[in-house]
Amino acid sequence: MIGYDEAIDQAVARRVPEVLELLRQLIACPSPSLAEGRHDRPETAVGTMASALARLGLPVTALPTGSESETLIARWGTPDPSGPAMILDAHLDTVPPGDPGAWLGLDPLAAHEGLATYLGDGRIWLRFPQAGVEVERRLRPRMARVWEARGGGERAVIAGRGAFDNKGPAATLWLTLAALCECFGARGLERGQVLAVFSTDEEQGERGIRVALSWLARQGYLDRPLAVDGYLQGLAAIVLEGSYSYLPVAGHRGSALLAVRTHGRAAHAATPELGDNAVLRMAQLLARLEADWPAFRARCLDPLLPDKLLEPATVALGTTIAGGGVVRVDTGPEGPLVERAGTNVVPDWCEATLDLRYPRGMGTPEALVEAITRAVAEWVQEHEPVATVRLLRWSPPAVLGETVEAVLVDPLVQAVTSVREAVLGLPGYPEIAPGGTNGTVLLNEGQIRTLIECGPGGGLSHEPFEFVDRDDLVDGARILARATLAILDALARR
């Protein structure tokens, strides 16, 4: 593998116009979860990526995830289910664009070239000269640290829904494959292969990565013994996500999506005093929980969650909410379109979701999430006795090592850290992320040693003006190709 660095860099450089065009095409394709498209529909995100992979001459398998959704698996290298293999995953689905007006004239389904300037204290100034749009936003502290490590300054960026989460990283994965194909051919190495997963439904139910995991099992890739560390021998994975300029992310919290329902009594809107408004009850309940959250967490959750590596539990209140006569909500050109019925009736029901993120705790993952749900339900019923709480879905925390010391010596962390330092000239260290990724499925369910997250810098995922660092998209392929070769070499020697 030694001596291919220059060839990789040249191969990446030749493909820059092509990868930027690919990103533009991907952003232009609406791709909410389970509506990302199919390989035989070129106007969709999945079809666009399938066409791009076909240009590289790689064999691609399309796995149905839903009636309008497929997960793609492209293979670089000679098929060998028992040999060293590297899984690289990047999801193609996005959250909806949201209110178009919040983008201040930018089309969220278009790629907008711009500039980002770091103002200090986590603040970023975004400018899009062609559209005449300028905004100031605040970044997560971890993302701000990336800017501070570079000394602040100005970076070229691309904005649009999915630019950062996660079509930019998907384009980088394609560019990595293109560079490997140019340097080694589509059949790759004698020993070692890359299985590039372009997954779907990551933002909602993680069905795409589970479909891919099932395919790997059917092909025999998971029929191998466990090493002493509990991971399958000869396998490793990296999840590409909008992240911290390729710092290796070694863990993230689990998530529990809870539904809270309040009940009331219907009455004619002309005589509201005869009714009992369930929506008002919900509003009061959520406001009270927000005010009481620090005390509630310290009293009821922290004893269950003694983890010192991941962040403490947090909750996003009312991530969705509906009540009374709301029939459905769609997204229109001017913003949300609400279909209503019974607007002259005091609502007798209201339901909201709570997105709770939590670190590792005591007991089995199932018992822990049950205990968390029970603690929230007891609090809710103490303040609103007839309200109900139910668990909609959950995923456990994912951590590549029990302690900080274990994370520091993990071979995936060390490989990516050293390559990142060589390519970017920036100090490397393992990070912990607040949000979830497909890594939780690969690591916890697949028992595959997985770098939970690794990807380009940027910010504002799930928000207007979501953006990705333009140079990071290109440098990422240089990092990922080198790291992949180094990891495959290490797997082959074990």
N, C-alpha and C positions, 0 to 999 in steps of 0.2 A: 504494500500500500504506500510505502514511503516514496516520495518523489512525484506524486500525482497532484500536489497542491497547485502548481502552476497550470497544469492542464485543466484542472477543475475550474480555476479562476477564469481561464480563457473561454471555456465552454459556457460558463455562466454569463460572462460579458456578452457573448454573441447572441444570447437569447433574451436580453433585457427588453427590447421592443416587443417581443412576442409575449413575454410574461405580463407586461403591463397591459397589453391589449386583452389578454385572457382575463385579467382582473376586471377590466372595464366591462367585458361581456358578462362576467359572473355577477357583478353588482347590478347590472341592468335586468337580470332575471329575478323576479320575485320568488323567494324560496322559503316561505314559512314551513315549519315542521310538518312533515308528511305531505307536502305539496312541492317538493324540490324537483320533481320531474323524473323522467326515465331516460335511459341511454339512447333510445330510438327517437327522442323528441329534441332536436337540436336547439330549439328555442328555450329550453329549460336549463337550469343550473347543472343538473346531472348530465343532460345531453351535451352541453357545452364542454364539460370536463371530459366526458367520454370521447368526444371528437379530438380534444387536445391530446389525450393519452394515445389515441390511435395514430396520431402523427409521429409519436415516438416509437411505434412498432411494438408496443408492449401488449401482452395478452391481458385482457380485462374481463372480469366476471361481474355481472350485474345481479344483485340479490334483491328481490322485492322486499320493501319495508312497508309498503302500503299500495293502494291502487294507483296513486300518483307519486310514488316515492321509491327510489332504488338506492342502495348502497353499492358503490363500485370498489372492487379490489383489483389493483394492477400489480403484476408481479415482474420484478426485475431480478434476473438470475435464473439458474437452472432449478426446476422444481425438485425439492427433496424434503418431504415432510419431517424427516428425522434429523436433518442437518441444521446448522446455525441459521437463524432467521431473525430479521429485524422487522418489526411492525411499526409503520409510521402512519398515524391517523390524523386526519383533518376533516372536520365536519363542514357540510355545505349549507345547512339550514341557518336561518337567521330569525330574530324576532321581527315582528312587523315594523314598517318604517315609522309608525306613530303619526301624530298630527303633522301634516305637511307644513302648516303654518309655522311650526316651531323650528323649521329648517331655514326660515327667513329668505325664501326664494330659491334655495338650492333644491334640486330634484334629488330626493333621497335614493332613487334608483338610477343614479348616474355617478360616475367617478369624477370627482372635482379635485384638480390639482391646486395645491395651496402651500402656504408657509405657516410654520408654527414657531413661535418665539417663547422661550421660557422666561417668565417674569419674576420667578422666585416664589417661595412660600406655596408651592404646588399650583400656581396659576399659569395658565397657558394662553397666549394670544394667537388666534387662528385668523388667517387672512386668505381670501379667495378672490384675487384681483379680477378675474374674468367676470365674476358675478357681482363684484362690488360689495362683498359681504365680509364683515369683520365681527368677531365675537371673542369674548374672554370667558374662559371656563376654568374649573378647578379639577386637578387630577387626583387620583388616589395617591397616598403618600409613597407607596412602593414605586409607582410609575414616576413620581417626581424625583425619586432617588436616582433613577436612570439618567434623567436630564442633569442632575447635579454632578453625577460622576463624569459626565462629558463637559462639565464647566458651563452648563446652560447653553446659550446660543440659539441658533435658528436651524430648523430642519425642514426639508421638503416633505410634504405629506399628501396623501390621497384620502378624501373623505367620501362617505356614502354608506348606506346601510350594508353592513357586512364587511366593510373595508378592513376592520380590525378583528371582528368576531363574526365570520371566521373565513371570509373569502380571500383575504390577503394571505393568511397562512396556508390556505389550500393552494393558492397560486405559487407560493414558495415551495410547497411539496412537489408540485409539477415541475418547477424549475430544477429542483434537486434531482429528480428522475431524469430530466433532460440532460443534465451534466453527467450523470453516471452512465447514461446510454452513450453519450458522445465519447467518453473516456474508455469505456469497457465494452460497448456494444450492448444490445438488448438482452443477451444471454448472460451477461455479467461475469461473475467470478466462478471458479471451479467449485469452491465451497463458500456457501453463504448466499442468501437471497434477501431481497426487500419485498415485503408485502405492504403496498401503499393503499390504505383504506380511506376512501372519500365517503364518509358516513353521513347519515341523515337522521333527523329527529333527535339531535343532541340537546336542543334547547328545551324539549318537553319530556320525553320518556326514555331517551337513550336506546331506542329500539334498533337504530342502525348499527351501533357497535355490537349489540347483542346478536344481531343477524350475522355480522361478520365473525364473531366468536364461534357461533354455531357452525359456520362454514369451515373455519379452521379445525374444529373438532372433527367434522365429517371427513376432511381431507387427511386427517392423521397428524396434524401439527401439534396437537396437545397430547398425543400418546407418547409421552416421554417422562422419565422419572423426575421427582422433585429433588432439588439440591438441598443441602443442609439448612439453607436460609429460607426454605419454604417455597421457592419459585421454581418453575419448570426449567430444566437444564437446556441450554442452547437457544433460549428465546429472550428477546428484550423488546421493549416498545418505547416510543416517544410520541406524546400527544402534542400536535402543533396547535397552538392557540395564540391569539393576540395576547402578548405578555410583556416581559421586561427586557427586551432586546437580547433574547436568548440566554438569560440567566436560567440555570436549571431549577425548575420548580419541583420540589420533592414532596409536597403534600398539600391537601386542602381539606376543609371541613366537610362533613356530611350535610344533607339537607332533608328537611321534613316539611311537606306542604300540608297544612292543616286547613280544614273548612270549619268556620264557626257560623252557626245559624241562630238568629234571634227570632222570637215569635211575638206576635201582637194580636190585636183584634181589629178586624175590618169595620169600617163605618163610612158613611157618605162623607165626602170631602167638605160638604157644606156644614156638617156638624162634627168637626174633628174631635170635639171634647167627648164624644161618645165612643171613640175608638182608642186603640193603643198602638202607636206608631212603631213598628218593628225596625224601621230604618233609623229613627232617632235613637232607639235602644242600642243599635249597632254602633252608631257614631259615638255615643257616650261610652260604650264598652271599649272601643278601640282607643279613644282618647285616654281613658283611665289606664289601660294596659301600657300605653306609651309612657305615661307618667310614672307608673309603678315598675317598669321593666328592670331598671338597675337593681332595685330591692328584690323583686321576684326572682331574677336570675341568681343573685347572690344567695338567696334563701333556698330556692327549689332546684335550680339547675346546676350551679357550680359544684355542689357536693356529688352530683352524678358524673361530672365531666372534669376530672382532675388533670387533664392533659395540659402540659406546659409548653408544648411545641407549636400547636395550632392556636389560632385566635379564639377568644371566648365566644359563647353563643350570642348571636344577634337575631333580630326578627324584623322583617319588613311587613308592616301591618296593612291589610286591605289591598294586597297586590291585585286582586280582582274583587268586585263588589256588585251585587245586584239585589233588587228587592221589589216587592209590589208587582206592578204590571209590566216590568221590563221583559220584552219578548226576546230580543236579540240586539247585538251591537255589531255593526260592520264599519269598515274604514272607507271613507269617501274622500274625494279630492279636497274637501274643505275641512276634513277631520272626522271624528266618530259620527256615525249615523245610528241613532237609537230608535228601534221600533218599539212603541209603547202601546199598552192597552190598559184600561182601567185607571186613567189618570185622575179620575174623580173619586177615587177610593183610598182611604187611609190604609197603607200597606200592612198586611198581617204577617209578612215574612221578610227576612233579609239574610243574605249569606255573603260572607267575605272570606278570602283566603289569607293565611299567614304563612310567609316563607321564612322558616326558621333554619338557620345554619348553626351547626354544633360541632365541637371537637370530639376527640375520642373520649370514651368513658368506660365505666365498669360493666362487666357482663357481656353477653352476646350482643351483636348488632341489633337483632330483633328485640331483645329484652330492653336494650337501651332506648330505642326509639319509642317503644311502648311506654316506658317510664316518663320520657319527655312529653309525650302526648297526654298521658294521665295528669302530669303536673299542670300543664296548660289548661286541661279540662276542669280540674279542681279549682283553679284560679277563676276561670270564666264563670263557673256555676256558683262560686261564692258571691260574685258581683251581679250575676244575671241567672237566677236559679233555673229558669226553664230553657236556657240556651243549651245548644249541643255542640260538641266538637268531634270531628272525625278526621282520621288520617287518610289523605288522598294518595300520596306516594312518597317514597323516601329513598335515599341512597346513603350508604355509610361513608364516613371519612376515608380518605385514601392517603397513606403516608409511606414513603419509601425509607423506612427505618424508624425504630422506636424512639431514638434519642437524637439530639443534635450531632453527637459524635458519630453515630451510625450513618447519618445522612452525609456527613463530610467525607466518609471513606467509601461511599457507594460507588461502584464502577461507572454507572451511567452519569452520575453527578460529576465525577472526576473527569470523564472523557469530554463532556460538553463544556465544562469549565475551562479546561486547558485549550480546547479548540477555539472557544470564544475569545479567550485572551490573545491567542495568536492572530486571529483574523481581525478583531476590532481594536486590539490594544487596550482593552479595558479590564480592570480587575474583575474576577469572577467569584461568585459565592452562591450557595444554594438559597433559594427563596421559598416562601410558603405563600400560597394564594388564598384569598377569601372565598372565591367561588368554585363551583364544581366543574368537572370535565369528564370526558369518556374514560379518563384514566382510572376512575373508581371501578368501572366494569372490568377493564383489562387486568387490573391488579387484584381486586378482591374476588371477582368471579372467575377470571381466567388464570389466576396464580402466575401471572407474567410480570417479571420485573419491569416496571413502567415508570418512566419519567413523566410525572403527572401533567406537566405543561412546559412548553418551550416555544417561544415564538417572537415575532417582531415587536418593537415598541409602538406605542400609539396611545389611544385612550378613548373614553366616552362610549364604550360598548353599551348597547341597548339605549343610547341617548341620541338626540339630534347632534349632528356634526361629528359622529363617530369617524375616527381617522386612524390611519396607519402610517408609520414612518416609511417613506418611499425607498430610501437606501437600505433599510433593514430588510425589505422584501428580497433584495438582491443578495446582500451579505448573508442572509439566512441560508440560502442555498449553498454558499461556500462553507458555512459552518456545518450544516446538516450533512452534506456529502462527506466531509472529512470525518465527522463524528461517527457516521454510519459505517464507514470503512474501518475505523479504529475499533468500534464495538464488535463488528462481525469478525475481525481478526482475533479479538480477545475471546469471543465465543468459540471460534474454531480451535483455539489452543487449549481450551479447558477439557 
